[in-house]
Amino acid sequence: MTANAPSQAQPAKTRFLTGITPSGTPHLGNYAGMMRPAIAATHAQHVENFYFLADYHALIKCHEPERVHRSTLEIAASWLACGLDPERVTFYRQSDIPEIPELTWFLTCVTGKGLLNRAHAYKAAQDKNQEDGRDADDGVSAGLFMYPVLMAADILAFNAHKVPVGRDQIQHIEMARDIAASFNHLYGAHFTLPEAAIEDGVATLAGLDGRKMSKSYDNTIPLFAPRAQLQKLINTLVTDSRAPGEPKQVEGSALFQLYQAFATPEETAAMRSAYEGGIAWGEAKQMLFACIDREIAPMRARYEELMAHPAQVEAVLQAGAARARALSRPLLERLRAAVGLRALDARSQAPAQAAAKAATQQLPSFKQYREKDGRFYFKLVAHDGQVLLQSNGFDAPREAGQAIALLQKEPGALQQLAQQLQTRDPALLAQAAAALQQWATVQGAA
């Protein structure tokens, strides 16, 4: 490249956002299932990561101030000890971002109660009350009911593109999209519509009793338990009654599953052979302890240092909050003006707002759904209801979502997806291409 040659344009970064609720002590299942892969993902190119401690959310279930405070420190220190680099991510505490509760109120005012009535957590609480013969809303706080709006504010305050979730949490992202679309419809295109990044490959470790490792089952192994406690807990792992010398099954073995999560592929293969050869449970547990401690010990030292010096953790969170607010503060200033909360001598934004609203109302929209054949479909619908694109069936909702995301990101990808579309009419395809380009232009200006 010569000195005068233009540099190649850098790809736009995709913004990922993940919240961690401080309601307990991190355990090995949290580390292997979420923390370790999440930290590895921060090294991907063209990605911006936002990780936050969702302490407002903790207040919905936990009314013990000291527990919330202690858990916030433990979780923040755990992430840092495990290798999260605050220079590579925006790592902050939810309650340090005052724009989030303000945005929650803005979104509350455009969210239908019917939408919140359908939230899984609220419905589950009502169903439990009815099973127990109590009033449907007995013990249900407004915080639990409004939880989806607060979660939407967490996401929309930074216009995150992707939110990694399990399949049981997809509804939260769908509701955030609905809420954002309602606001955009009324006040112009201010929000990017977020998408769920489905985590199908998340490891789920067994606990001490063989069930899923979970605080609710009281079967966890704390991530940074002292060595002596770690060994003691591992020695209590439930195993079967097979004696030394008898072949043992790896399927359903909590011990083997834990070992596999921390061992190399070669070590895992050797342990599998040892099971077939009748390894004694005591020896297997000692090998498991050595394998886990090998990975955790260096991080444990860093964790203990951070726990002894909470001011270091606080400084990291405050720096992260400053980076986060550099984005959330200007957004809320624009939103205040958009809804009419501005200085009395300020110029009216009505013409610009009306133009933005009109542009938003003219946008096409994707509809994703499941048919009776069990497959997943999507269609692109123009503002007047005309179906511009109709897909063929996909085996999984993620595949349909990936196709939608590709079309939204690259309107010219219609040819690439030709085999996945039922629509073949050249005129409709041309209309669809134009509509997608319009969508991309308006969203890019938001």
Buried (B, 14 or more C-beta within 10 A) or exposed (E): EEEEEEEEEEEEEBBBBBBBBBBBBBBBBBBBBBBBBBBEBBEEEEBBBBBBBBBBBBBBBBEEEEBBBBBBBBBBBBBBBBBBEBEEBBBBBBBBBEBBEBBBEBBBEBBEEEBBEEBBBBEEBBEBBEEEEEEEEEEBBEEBBBBBBBBBBBBBBBBBBBBBBBEEBBBBBBBBBBBBBBBBBBBBBBBBBBBBBBBEEBBEBBBBBBEBBBBEEEBBBBBBBEEEEBBEBBEEBBBEEBEEEEEBEBEEBBBBBBBBBBBEEEBBEEBBEBBEEEBBBEEBBBBBBEBBBEBBEEBBEBBBEBBEEBEBBEEBBEBBBEBBBEBBEEBBEBBEBBBEEBEEEEEEBEEEBEEBBEBBEBBBEBEBEEEEEEBBBBBBBBEEEEBBBBBBBBEEBBBBBBBBBBBBBEBEBBEEBEEBBEBEEEEBBEBBBEBBEBBBEBBEEB
